[in-house]
Amino acid sequence: MQKFKSQPLNRWREKGDLTKLNCRLGAFNVFFIDENKEKEDTILLIHGFPTSSFDFAKLWPSFSSTYRLITMDMLGFGFSEKPDNRQYSIHQQADLYESLIDQLGIDKYHVVAHDYGVSVAQELLARQLEREAQTQWLSCSLLNGGLFPETHRALLIQKLMLSPAGKWINRATGFSAFSRSFSSVFGPQTKPTKEELAEFWESICYNNGRHLFHNLITYILDRREHRQRWVSALQQSSAPLALINGSFDPVSGAHLVTRYKELKCRLDYLVELDNIGHYPQVEASQKVSSSILAFINSRNP
């Protein structure tokens, strides 16, 4: 088993295991964590691009005393299988989450989703509305993410990766370029440390994963194609929804909250974090965890 320079990353991987999960493109080896199986209430955490479930490591201790915690690295991310093709889709990732939940026998749970993961959550919400769901979402907390393509302000590097030249640009992108781009979406006082950047980069590069940036970025096209379906899921959601947003985020900050309200999406709980950027669970983990817990507890007086 490959060892990482980062001990926190090693400990995170030791929490989980690989399992074979099915989606419309086949069966794949996916890394997942299922901790505190004896707990009655469950939280499922869905990570973002281009990182992994490790994004939630700072939230974990605040939840672990009370909740069963489930997360996974989506296909192409972290410690999961990383096929080198351009066929990644949000629907495929949603299939994998449904497969995992079914395999674990979970029937009701809370959801926390971030970035790329908010689109996966929207697709899963849409499926709940379309059919009599076999599982019940008790709540969903949405962190910063591109809920609406018209307000998603993609970084230049993301636009370049999505272009026909993406494959070649990807080959020329290394740790320094990643660090500059990644740090740019954090708040002014909450930039990632050198150690944190190295940890994120290690998880991305695992199993030659850095070659996938230009393939994974096609989720931006999914958001455009399925906008109406995914916005409707937020407007008609049967599950209570919370928006916990880093206002300083140039990609999906305060302007995202404004648009969310304009579209009259369901909103049961709102927290706006001043001077916090795109990764609130990393930048302000205590505020985020306490906000999520307050929201969940407000649904269970």
C-alpha positions as CSV (number, residue, x, y, z in Angstrom):
1,M,0.0,0.0,0.0
2,Q,1.4,3.4,-1.0
3,K,2.4,5.6,1.9
4,F,2.0,9.4,1.7
5,K,4.2,12.1,3.1
6,S,1.2,13.4,4.8
7,Q,0.3,11.5,8.0
8,P,-3.2,13.0,8.1
9,L,-3.8,11.6,4.6
10,N,-2.4,8.2,5.6
11,R,-4.8,8.2,8.6
12,W,-7.7,9.2,6.4
13,R,-7.1,6.3,4.0
14,E,-6.8,3.9,7.0
15,K,-10.3,4.8,8.0
16,G,-11.8,3.4,4.8
17,D,-11.6,0.6,2.2
18,L,-12.3,-0.2,-1.4
19,T,-15.6,-1.7,-2.6
20,K,-16.9,-2.5,-6.1
21,L,-19.8,-0.3,-7.0
22,N,-22.0,-0.2,-10.1
23,C,-23.0,2.7,-12.4
24,R,-24.3,3.0,-15.9
25,L,-20.7,2.6,-17.3
26,G,-19.8,-0.5,-15.4
27,A,-18.4,-1.6,-12.0
28,F,-15.5,0.3,-10.4
29,N,-13.4,0.1,-7.3
30,V,-14.4,3.0,-5.1
31,F,-12.9,4.1,-1.8
32,F,-15.4,4.8,1.0
33,I,-15.5,5.3,4.8
34,D,-18.3,4.0,7.0
35,E,-17.6,5.0,10.6
36,N,-19.7,4.6,13.8
37,K,-22.1,2.0,12.4
38,E,-23.7,1.7,15.8
39,K,-25.1,5.2,15.7
40,E,-28.8,5.7,14.9
41,D,-28.5,8.8,12.7
42,T,-26.3,9.1,9.6
43,I,-24.6,11.9,7.6
44,L,-23.5,11.3,4.1
45,L,-20.8,13.7,2.9
46,I,-20.2,14.4,-0.9
47,H,-17.0,16.1,-1.9
48,G,-15.9,18.5,-4.7
49,F,-13.6,18.9,-7.6
50,P,-10.6,18.3,-7.9
51,T,-10.0,16.9,-4.5
52,S,-11.6,14.1,-2.5
53,S,-13.4,13.1,0.7
54,F,-10.3,14.2,2.6
55,D,-11.9,17.7,2.3
56,F,-14.1,16.7,5.2
57,A,-11.4,15.6,7.6
58,K,-11.7,18.8,9.7
59,L,-15.4,18.3,10.1
60,W,-15.2,14.7,11.1
61,P,-14.4,15.1,14.8
62,S,-17.4,17.4,15.4
63,F,-19.8,14.8,13.9
64,S,-18.3,11.5,15.0
65,S,-19.5,11.4,18.6
66,T,-23.2,11.5,17.5
67,Y,-23.5,10.3,13.9
68,R,-22.7,7.4,11.7
69,L,-20.5,9.0,9.0
70,I,-20.3,7.9,5.4
71,T,-18.3,9.4,2.5
72,M,-16.5,8.2,-0.6
73,D,-14.1,9.3,-3.2
74,M,-16.0,9.6,-6.4
75,L,-14.8,7.9,-9.6
76,G,-11.7,9.7,-10.8
77,F,-10.9,11.2,-7.4
78,G,-8.8,10.5,-4.3
79,F,-8.2,6.8,-3.7
80,S,-10.9,5.5,-6.0
81,E,-10.4,4.0,-9.5
82,K,-9.4,6.6,-12.1
83,P,-10.2,5.5,-15.7
84,D,-8.6,7.7,-18.3
85,N,-11.6,8.6,-20.5
86,R,-13.9,11.6,-21.2
87,Q,-17.1,9.8,-20.1
88,Y,-17.3,11.1,-16.5
89,S,-20.7,12.5,-15.7
90,I,-22.7,13.7,-12.6
91,H,-25.3,11.0,-13.3
92,Q,-22.6,8.3,-13.1
93,Q,-21.4,9.6,-9.8
94,A,-25.0,9.7,-8.5
95,D,-25.4,6.1,-9.5
96,L,-22.4,5.2,-7.4
97,Y,-23.8,6.9,-4.4
98,E,-27.1,5.1,-4.8
99,S,-25.1,1.9,-5.1
100,L,-23.1,2.6,-1.9
101,I,-26.2,3.5,0.1
102,D,-28.0,0.3,-1.1
103,Q,-24.9,-1.8,-0.3
104,L,-24.7,-0.4,3.3
105,G,-28.5,-0.8,3.8
106,I,-29.1,2.9,4.8
107,D,-32.7,4.0,4.6
108,K,-32.6,7.6,5.9
109,Y,-29.8,10.1,6.3
110,H,-28.6,13.7,6.3
111,V,-26.5,15.0,3.4
112,V,-23.6,17.5,3.2
113,A,-22.4,18.4,-0.3
114,H,-19.7,20.7,-1.6
115,D,-18.6,22.1,-5.1
116,Y,-18.9,19.3,-7.7
117,G,-20.8,17.4,-5.0
118,V,-23.7,19.9,-5.0
119,S,-24.5,18.9,-8.6
120,V,-24.5,15.2,-7.5
121,A,-26.8,16.1,-4.7
122,Q,-29.1,18.0,-7.1
123,E,-29.3,14.9,-9.3
124,L,-30.1,12.7,-6.4
125,L,-32.8,15.1,-5.2
126,A,-34.3,15.0,-8.7
127,R,-34.4,11.2,-8.5
128,Q,-36.2,11.4,-5.1
129,L,-38.8,13.6,-6.7
130,E,-39.3,11.4,-9.8
131,R,-40.1,8.2,-8.0
132,E,-41.1,6.8,-4.7
133,A,-37.7,6.9,-3.1
134,Q,-36.3,3.8,-1.4
135,T,-34.3,6.1,0.9
136,Q,-35.3,9.3,2.7
137,W,-33.2,12.5,2.9
138,L,-33.7,14.0,6.3
139,S,-31.9,17.2,5.3
140,C,-29.3,18.5,2.9
141,S,-26.6,21.1,3.7
142,L,-25.1,22.7,0.6
143,L,-21.7,24.3,0.8
144,N,-20.2,26.5,-1.9
145,G,-20.8,25.1,-5.3
146,G,-22.1,25.8,-8.8
147,L,-25.8,25.2,-8.3
148,F,-26.7,27.5,-11.2
149,P,-24.5,27.6,-14.4
150,E,-25.4,31.2,-15.0
151,T,-23.7,32.3,-11.7
152,H,-20.8,29.8,-11.7
153,R,-17.7,31.9,-12.4
154,A,-15.2,29.3,-13.6
155,L,-11.5,30.0,-13.2
156,L,-9.5,30.5,-16.3
157,I,-7.6,27.2,-15.8
158,Q,-11.0,25.4,-15.7
159,K,-12.1,27.1,-19.0
160,L,-8.8,26.1,-20.6
161,M,-9.1,22.5,-19.3
162,L,-12.6,22.3,-20.9
163,S,-11.3,23.4,-24.2
164,P,-10.0,21.2,-27.0
165,A,-6.5,22.0,-25.8
166,G,-7.3,20.8,-22.3
167,K,-5.3,17.6,-22.5
168,W,-2.1,19.4,-23.4
169,I,-2.7,22.1,-20.8
170,N,-3.2,19.4,-18.2
171,R,0.2,17.9,-19.0
172,A,1.9,21.2,-18.4
173,T,0.1,21.9,-15.1
174,G,2.1,21.0,-12.0
175,F,2.1,21.6,-8.3
176,S,3.0,25.3,-8.5
177,A,0.2,26.1,-11.0
178,F,-2.3,24.0,-8.9
179,S,-1.3,25.8,-5.7
180,R,-1.8,29.3,-7.2
181,S,-5.1,28.4,-8.8
182,F,-6.4,26.5,-5.7
183,S,-5.3,29.2,-3.3
184,S,-7.1,31.9,-5.3
185,V,-10.5,30.7,-4.3
186,F,-9.8,30.8,-0.5
187,G,-10.5,33.8,1.7
188,P,-7.8,36.5,2.3
189,Q,-7.0,35.3,5.8
190,T,-7.7,31.6,5.3
191,K,-5.3,30.5,2.5
192,P,-4.2,26.9,2.6
193,T,-0.8,26.2,4.2
194,K,2.0,24.6,2.2
195,E,1.3,21.4,4.1
196,E,-2.4,21.5,3.2
197,L,-1.6,22.2,-0.5
198,A,0.8,19.2,-0.5
199,E,-1.9,17.0,1.0
200,F,-4.5,18.0,-1.6
201,W,-2.0,17.5,-4.4
202,E,-1.0,14.0,-3.1
203,S,-4.6,12.8,-3.1
204,I,-5.1,14.2,-6.6
205,C,-2.0,12.6,-8.0
206,Y,-2.6,9.2,-6.4
207,N,-2.9,6.5,-9.1
208,N,-1.7,9.0,-11.8
209,G,-4.9,11.0,-11.1
210,R,-3.6,14.4,-12.2
211,H,-4.0,13.3,-15.9
212,L,-7.8,13.4,-15.4
213,F,-8.4,17.2,-14.8
214,H,-9.5,17.7,-18.4
215,N,-11.8,14.7,-18.3
216,L,-13.4,15.5,-14.9
217,I,-14.0,19.1,-15.8
218,T,-16.8,18.1,-18.2
219,Y,-19.2,18.4,-15.2
220,I,-19.5,22.1,-16.3
221,L,-21.3,20.9,-19.4
222,D,-23.5,18.6,-17.4
223,R,-24.6,21.6,-15.3
224,R,-25.6,23.5,-18.5
225,E,-27.5,20.6,-20.0
226,H,-29.4,19.6,-16.9
227,R,-29.9,23.1,-15.4
228,Q,-33.7,23.0,-15.4
229,R,-33.9,19.5,-13.8
230,W,-31.4,20.4,-11.1
231,V,-32.9,23.9,-10.3
232,S,-36.3,22.3,-10.1
233,A,-35.0,19.8,-7.6
234,L,-34.0,22.7,-5.3
235,Q,-37.3,24.5,-5.8
236,Q,-39.4,21.4,-5.1
237,S,-37.2,19.5,-2.7
238,S,-39.1,17.4,-0.1
239,A,-36.0,17.5,2.1
240,P,-35.1,20.6,4.2
241,L,-32.3,22.5,2.6
242,A,-29.5,24.6,4.2
243,L,-27.1,26.9,2.4
244,I,-23.8,27.5,4.2
245,N,-21.8,29.8,2.0
246,G,-18.3,31.4,2.1
247,S,-19.2,34.9,0.8
248,F,-15.7,35.8,-0.4
249,D,-15.6,32.9,-2.9
250,P,-15.1,34.3,-6.4
251,V,-16.6,31.1,-8.0
252,S,-19.8,30.7,-6.0
253,G,-19.9,33.2,-3.2
254,A,-22.4,35.9,-2.2
255,H,-23.7,36.1,-5.8
256,L,-24.8,32.5,-5.6
257,V,-26.9,33.2,-2.5
258,T,-28.6,36.1,-4.3
259,R,-29.5,33.9,-7.3
260,Y,-30.7,31.1,-5.0
261,K,-33.2,33.5,-3.4
262,E,-34.2,34.9,-6.8
263,L,-35.1,31.5,-8.1
264,K,-37.2,30.8,-4.9
265,C,-35.3,27.6,-4.1
266,R,-36.3,25.9,-0.9
267,L,-34.2,27.5,1.9
268,D,-34.7,26.4,5.5
269,Y,-31.5,27.6,6.9
270,L,-28.9,30.1,5.7
271,V,-25.4,30.9,7.0
272,E,-23.2,33.4,5.1
273,L,-19.5,33.4,6.2
274,D,-17.8,36.7,5.6
275,N,-14.2,36.6,4.3
276,I,-14.4,32.8,3.8
277,G,-13.9,31.4,0.3
278,H,-14.8,28.4,-1.7
279,Y,-13.7,25.7,0.9
280,P,-15.6,26.7,4.1
281,Q,-15.2,23.2,5.6
282,V,-11.4,23.7,5.4
283,E,-11.2,27.4,6.1
284,A,-13.8,27.7,8.9
285,S,-14.4,24.1,9.9
286,Q,-15.8,24.9,13.4
287,K,-18.3,27.4,12.1
288,V,-19.4,25.1,9.4
289,S,-19.7,22.0,11.6
290,S,-21.7,24.0,14.2
291,S,-23.9,25.4,11.5
292,I,-24.7,22.0,10.1
293,L,-25.4,20.6,13.5
294,A,-27.6,23.5,14.4
295,F,-29.5,23.0,11.1
296,I,-30.0,19.3,11.7
297,N,-31.0,19.8,15.3
298,S,-33.5,22.5,14.2
299,R,-35.3,19.8,12.1
300,N,-35.5,17.5,15.2
301,P,-36.7,19.6,18.1
